[in-house]
């Protein structure tokens, strides 16, 4: 069974594509998550502020796009993002809390 995940595409004030993610990211839905990020070229903002859970498969998708992605997270996800090492390979905001 696929875990519910909502992916919304918008643009930010600088015109960069934004993928807003809501729900849980796990092995059952990483294909859709990866596709949403692959549908754009160049810099992308990945807004994870409504993500309640992310597993290693979801983290793998983020690492794949780390060279061009800026992540927006909440203090809930901040420890996972930091321990994974993503903060050393991509810009992450929302870590404070």
TASULVEN-V408385 format. One record per residue. N is the residue number from 1. PSI is psi in whole degrees, 0 to 359 (* if undefined). Layout:
N_PSI ; N_PSI
This chain:
1_135 ; 2_133 ; 3_134 ; 4_132 ; 5_132 ; 6_130 ; 7_119 ; 8_129 ; 9_130 ; 10_192 ; 11_154 ; 12_184 ; 13_335 ; 14_3 ; 15_6 ; 16_145 ; 17_142 ; 18_132 ; 19_113 ; 20_126 ; 21_134 ; 22_137 ; 23_219 ; 24_135 ; 25_117 ; 26_182 ; 27_329 ; 28_341 ; 29_12 ; 30_337 ; 31_314 ; 32_320 ; 33_312 ; 34_318 ; 35_320 ; 36_323 ; 37_326 ; 38_341 ; 39_354 ; 40_156 ; 41_159 ; 42_193 ; 43_145 ; 44_145 ; 45_129 ; 46_107 ; 47_107 ; 48_18 ; 49_345 ; 50_17 ; 51_128 ; 52_342 ; 53_142 ; 54_131 ; 55_185 ; 56_328 ; 57_319 ; 58_321 ; 59_323 ; 60_320 ; 61_316 ; 62_318 ; 63_324 ; 64_326 ; 65_11 ; 66_330 ; 67_343 ; 68_0 ; 69_146 ; 70_127 ; 71_140 ; 72_119 ; 73_174 ; 74_166 ; 75_337 ; 76_316 ; 77_344 ; 78_314 ; 79_322 ; 80_315 ; 81_318 ; 82_312 ; 83_327 ; 84_337 ; 85_1 ; 86_329 ; 87_342 ; 88_351 ; 89_354 ; 90_160 ; 91_134 ; 92_128 ; 93_158 ; 94_11 ; 95_335 ; 96_152 ; 97_*
